[in-house]
Amino acid sequence: MSLPPLIIVNPASAGNSTRAAWPAMASDLAAHFGAFNCAFTKAAGDARALAAKGAREGRRLIVACGGDGTINEVANGILESGCHDVELGILPSGTGGDFRRTLRIPVSAADAARTLLRGRTRSIDVGRATYINHEGAEETRYFLGVASFGMSTEIISRVKASDSRWLPNARTSWLGGRISFAVATAQATLSYAKTDVLVQMDCGRERRLAVTNLCIANARYFGGGMKIAPQAKLDDGQFDIITINEMSAIRILTNTHKLYRGTHLEMEDVYQARARIVTARPAQSNEKVMIEIDGELPGYLPATFEILSRSLLVKCS
């Protein structure tokens, strides 16, 4: 007899509101999905370990209840388990909600539960990033959505440091996450300086770039709803690389709305490319350039980003 699905809950997600919201979410799951087991995270890395353990125990569906960081951890645990028949499910409850946007997973727990029960299974690409962690050691992590460096890391740092208690509940309102990121974007724009990097795509020549931001995208959204890679596909076996060249603060602020609409690719300062492997390092060897992966800040350049074609099963609408 197979084990019931495992729901891994991050009670600290959505500005700690998931803790209070969980009883109602659990009731919706029981009504619209069926029997399940649940486990709660207490610290960073717990979701990853719980997912790996659940996969090795024989769980066939493991659900991440939280934001993009929680989803990333659960996906990493499944992938590291070596169990290729395990499906990732998503019960949204976070600040950004970017990966679930690409998959068109509903925000409400009842609708998300129905998706878990009746939704289709997709085999999607996964990104693998190798970088330098905060302790100075080389580290590897998988990602589902977007990896980036430049102003995005400053924005995410500000979102994580901000007090979002005055914002609408990010689990039930798209405004919560979007306002958090929009405010942080405006603040970061006024203080951020360009990043000088050396970038190579596939087997091409290494190029020196002065960028406001560079995104290695597997999915379409990042930054709380910015449609950074509107043409990205989760199963085409390649990244969409979006480079935003050096811009003035005024030009960034007056064109931010284009990021949410996905029309920024028309701008002369924005370039799109596709590749399976991207390597990047600081142009100055003594400079530290932070990276973000699925909304988390795990380390620094130099880094290598590789696409792994159709490596993860995901339950979606």
JOJO-V145611 format. One record per pair of residues at least 4 apart in sequence whose ideal C-beta (glycine too) atoms are under 7 Angstrom apart, sorted by the first residue. I is the first residue (numbers start at 0). GAP is how many residues later the second one is. D is the distance in Angstrom with one decimal. If there is no record, write none. Layout:
i=(I/I)
gap=(GAP/GAP)
d=(D/D)
//
This chain:
i=(1/1/2/2/2/3/3/3/4/4/4/4/4/4/5/5/5/5/5/5/6/6/6/6/6/7/7/7/7/7/7/7/7/7/7/8/8/8/8/8/8/9/9/9/9/9/9/10/10/10/10/11/12/12/12/12/12/12/13/13/13/13/13/13/13/13/14/14/14/14/16/16/16/17/17/17/17/17/20/20/20/21/22/23/24/24/24/25/26/27/27/27/27/28/28/28/28/31/31/31/31/32/32/32/33/38/40/40/41/44/45/46/46/46/46/46/46/47/47/47/47/48/48/49/49/50/50/50/50/50/51/51/51/51/52/53/53/54/54/54/54/54/54/54/55/55/58/59/59/59/60/60/60/61/61/61/61/61/62/62/62/62/63/63/63/63/63/63/64/64/65/65/65/65/66/66/66/66/66/66/67/67/67/67/67/67/67/67/68/68/68/68/69/69/70/70/70/70/71/71/71/71/71/71/72/73/73/74/74/74/74/74/75/75/75/76/77/77/77/77/78/78/78/78/85/86/86/86/86/87/87/87/87/88/88/89/89/89/90/90/91/91/91/91/91/91/92/93/94/94/94/94/94/94/95/95/95/96/96/97/97/97/97/98/98/98/98/99/100/100/101/101/101/101/102/102/102/103/103/104/104/104/104/105/105/105/106/106/107/108/109/110/111/112/113/114/114/114/114/115/118/118/118/119/120/120/121/121/121/122/122/122/123/123/123/123/123/124/124/124/124/124/124/124/124/124/125/125/125/125/125/126/126/126/126/126/126/126/126/127/127/127/127/128/128/128/128/128/128/128/129/129/129/129/130/130/130/130/130/130/130/131/131/131/131/131/132/132/132/132/133/138/138/140/140/142/142/142/142/143/143/143/144/144/144/144/145/145/145/145/145/145/145/146/146/146/146/146/147/147/147/147/147/147/147/148/148/148/148/148/148/148/148/149/149/149/149/149/150/150/150/150/150/151/151/151/151/152/152/152/152/152/153/153/153/154/154/154/154/154/154/155/155/155/155/156/156/157/157/157/157/158/158/158/161/161/163/166/166/166/167/167/167/168/168/169/169/173/173/174/175/176/176/176/177/177/177/178/179/179/180/180/180/181/182/183/184/184/185/187/188/188/188/189/193/193/193/193/194/194/195/195/195/195/196/196/196/196/196/196/196/196/197/197/197/197/197/198/198/198/198/198/198/199/199/199/200/200/200/200/201/201/201/207/208/209/209/210/210/210/210/211/211/211/211/211/212/213/214/214/214/214/214/215/215/215/215/216/216/216/216/216/216/217/217/217/218/218/219/219/219/219/220/220/220/220/221/221/222/224/225/225/226/226/226/226/227/227/228/228/229/229/230/231/234/236/236/236/237/237/237/237/238/238/238/238/238/239/239/240/240/240/240/241/241/242/243/243/244/246/246/246/248/249/250/251/254/254/256/257/257/257/258/263/264/264/275/275/276/276/277/278/279/279/279/280/280/281/281/281/287/288/288/289/289/290/290/290/290/291/291/292)
gap=(56/58/54/55/56/31/32/33/31/54/56/57/58/84/31/33/48/53/56/57/29/31/56/58/84/31/33/39/42/43/54/55/56/57/66/9/13/29/31/32/56/8/31/37/55/56/60/7/8/11/29/4/5/53/54/57/80/81/4/53/79/80/81/155/156/157/80/149/150/155/4/152/154/4/47/48/75/153/4/72/150/4/4/4/4/66/84/4/4/4/81/82/85/4/7/80/84/78/81/82/85/80/83/84/83/11/5/6/4/4/4/4/17/23/26/27/30/4/25/28/29/4/28/4/27/4/11/23/26/27/4/25/28/29/4/5/8/4/7/22/23/26/28/31/25/27/27/25/26/27/26/28/254/12/16/24/26/27/26/27/28/53/6/7/10/24/26/27/26/28/4/5/27/28/26/27/28/29/30/228/4/26/28/30/31/77/226/227/4/225/226/227/4/24/4/19/28/73/4/71/72/221/222/224/4/4/14/4/13/67/69/237/4/65/66/4/5/8/10/234/47/63/232/233/227/34/226/227/228/224/225/226/227/27/226/10/15/22/18/21/5/8/13/15/20/79/78/76/64/75/81/82/85/129/81/128/199/4/80/47/123/124/127/4/45/46/120/5/120/124/117/118/119/132/211/213/214/212/213/7/10/211/212/5/6/9/65/67/4/4/4/4/4/4/4/4/200/201/202/199/196/197/198/196/192/194/113/192/194/112/187/190/110/111/186/188/190/93/109/110/112/182/183/184/185/186/16/18/182/185/186/15/16/20/89/91/112/178/180/12/14/178/180/11/12/14/18/164/174/176/8/10/173/174/8/160/167/168/169/170/172/4/6/167/168/170/4/6/165/166/165/159/160/152/157/4/75/150/151/74/75/150/73/74/77/149/69/70/71/72/73/76/82/69/144/145/146/158/4/65/66/67/68/74/144/4/46/65/131/140/141/142/152/45/61/62/63/64/4/37/41/61/62/4/61/71/140/4/137/138/139/144/4/34/38/4/26/29/30/33/68/4/136/139/141/4/140/4/26/29/30/21/22/25/18/22/16/9/12/13/5/7/8/4/7/6/7/4/51/4/4/4/47/48/4/46/47/4/4/44/4/42/43/4/4/4/4/71/67/4/60/63/64/59/16/17/18/52/16/94/12/14/87/88/12/14/83/84/85/86/92/104/8/10/82/83/85/7/8/10/15/79/81/4/6/79/40/72/74/77/73/74/75/75/34/35/36/32/33/34/35/32/33/34/35/40/31/29/7/13/14/26/27/23/25/62/89/11/12/15/22/23/25/14/16/21/13/15/7/9/10/12/4/5/6/7/4/6/5/35/33/34/32/33/34/35/14/31/11/13/32/35/9/8/75/39/70/72/36/37/38/69/35/36/39/66/68/32/34/32/33/34/37/28/30/28/25/26/24/4/5/22/4/4/4/4/9/12/4/5/6/9/5/6/5/7/30/31/27/29/27/25/21/22/23/20/21/5/7/19/12/11/12/7/10/8/9/10/12/4/5/5)
d=(6.6/6.1/6.2/5.3/5.2/4.9/5.3/5.4/4.7/6.6/4.0/7.0/6.1/7.0/5.2/6.5/4.3/4.9/5.0/6.9/5.3/4.3/4.6/5.6/6.7/5.5/6.7/5.0/5.1/6.1/6.6/6.8/5.8/6.5/5.6/6.8/6.0/5.8/5.0/7.0/4.3/6.3/4.9/6.3/6.6/3.4/4.3/5.2/3.8/6.7/5.8/5.4/4.6/3.8/4.8/5.8/5.3/4.7/5.0/6.7/5.1/5.5/6.2/6.8/4.4/4.7/6.8/4.6/6.4/6.5/5.7/5.5/6.1/6.0/6.9/6.6/4.5/6.6/5.7/6.7/5.7/5.9/6.5/6.6/6.4/6.8/4.2/6.4/6.3/5.9/4.0/4.4/5.5/4.7/6.2/6.7/4.9/5.3/3.9/5.2/6.7/4.0/5.3/5.0/6.8/5.0/3.8/5.1/5.7/6.2/5.9/6.1/6.8/5.4/3.7/5.2/6.7/6.5/4.3/4.9/4.3/6.3/6.5/6.1/6.7/6.3/5.2/4.4/2.7/5.3/6.4/3.9/5.4/4.5/6.3/4.2/5.1/6.0/6.5/6.9/5.3/3.7/4.2/4.6/5.3/6.5/6.6/6.6/6.1/6.5/4.9/5.5/7.0/6.1/6.1/6.1/6.4/6.8/3.7/6.8/5.5/6.5/4.9/4.4/3.9/6.9/5.7/7.0/4.2/5.5/2.7/6.8/5.6/5.3/6.9/1.8/5.4/5.6/6.7/6.9/6.2/6.1/4.8/5.5/5.4/6.3/4.9/4.3/6.6/6.5/5.5/5.0/6.4/6.6/6.2/6.0/5.6/6.7/6.3/6.2/6.5/7.0/4.0/6.6/6.5/6.5/6.3/6.2/5.7/6.1/5.6/6.2/6.0/6.3/5.1/6.4/6.9/5.1/6.0/6.8/6.7/5.2/6.8/6.4/6.8/5.9/4.4/6.7/5.3/6.2/6.7/4.9/6.9/4.9/4.5/5.4/5.3/7.0/6.5/5.2/5.6/4.8/6.3/5.4/6.1/6.9/4.5/6.3/6.8/4.9/6.8/4.6/5.8/6.9/5.2/5.0/5.1/6.2/5.5/5.6/4.0/5.1/7.0/6.7/5.4/4.7/5.8/4.1/4.6/6.8/4.0/4.9/5.8/6.6/6.7/4.1/6.7/6.9/4.7/5.9/5.8/6.2/6.0/3.4/5.2/6.3/6.8/7.0/6.5/6.1/6.8/6.7/6.6/6.5/5.8/4.0/6.7/7.0/5.3/5.7/5.0/5.5/5.6/6.4/5.5/6.0/7.0/5.3/5.5/6.7/4.2/5.8/4.2/5.6/6.6/5.5/5.4/5.7/5.8/5.9/6.2/5.5/6.5/5.5/6.2/6.7/5.2/6.4/4.6/4.4/5.2/6.7/4.4/6.2/6.8/4.9/6.9/5.9/6.1/6.4/5.5/4.8/5.7/6.9/5.5/6.0/5.4/5.7/5.9/5.2/6.4/4.8/6.4/4.8/6.3/5.8/6.8/4.5/6.4/6.9/3.8/6.3/6.3/5.1/4.8/6.8/5.6/4.2/6.1/4.2/5.9/6.9/6.3/5.9/6.0/5.5/6.9/4.7/4.9/6.3/6.4/6.3/6.2/4.3/6.1/5.0/5.4/6.9/4.7/6.9/6.4/4.1/6.4/4.6/6.3/6.9/4.7/5.7/4.4/6.1/6.3/4.3/6.7/6.9/5.5/6.1/6.5/5.9/7.0/5.5/6.6/4.7/6.4/4.9/5.3/5.7/3.5/5.7/6.2/5.5/4.7/5.5/5.0/6.3/5.3/6.5/5.5/6.3/4.3/6.8/5.0/6.1/6.5/4.2/5.4/6.4/6.5/4.6/5.4/4.8/6.4/6.3/5.2/6.2/6.1/6.3/6.7/6.1/3.9/5.7/6.1/5.1/6.0/4.7/6.5/6.7/5.3/4.7/5.4/6.1/3.9/4.6/4.4/5.8/5.8/3.3/4.7/5.8/6.9/5.5/6.7/6.4/4.3/6.9/5.9/5.0/4.9/6.2/6.4/6.2/6.0/5.0/3.1/6.7/6.5/6.0/6.3/6.1/6.7/5.1/5.0/4.8/5.6/5.7/4.8/6.5/6.3/4.3/5.4/5.9/7.0/5.4/3.8/6.7/5.6/6.4/5.3/6.8/6.2/5.8/6.5/6.9/5.2/5.6/6.9/5.2/5.5/6.9/5.7/5.6/7.0/6.8/4.8/6.2/4.4/4.7/6.5/6.0/3.9/5.4/4.7/6.0/5.6/5.7/6.6/6.8/4.6/5.9/6.3/6.1/6.7/4.5/6.6/5.9/5.1/6.8/4.6/5.1/6.8/5.3/6.6/7.0/4.4/5.0/5.7/5.3/4.7/6.1/3.5/4.9/6.1/4.5/6.2/6.6/6.5/6.2/5.9/6.1/5.7/5.2/6.0/4.9/6.2/6.4/5.8/6.7/5.8/5.2/7.0/6.0/4.2/5.7/6.8/6.3/6.6/3.5/5.6/6.4/4.1/5.6/3.4/6.9/6.1/4.3/6.0/6.9/6.2/4.2/4.8/6.3/5.3/5.8/6.6/5.7/6.4/6.8/5.6/6.4/5.9/4.6/6.9/6.0/6.2/6.8/5.8/4.5/6.4/5.4/4.6/4.5/5.1/5.6/6.2/6.1/6.2/6.5/6.7/6.6/6.5/4.6/4.1/6.9/5.3/5.2/5.8/5.6/6.9/4.9/6.9/5.2/4.5/4.9/5.4/6.7/5.7/5.3/3.7/4.2/4.9/5.5/5.3/6.0/4.3/6.0/5.5/6.2/6.4/6.3/5.8/6.5/5.4/5.7)
//
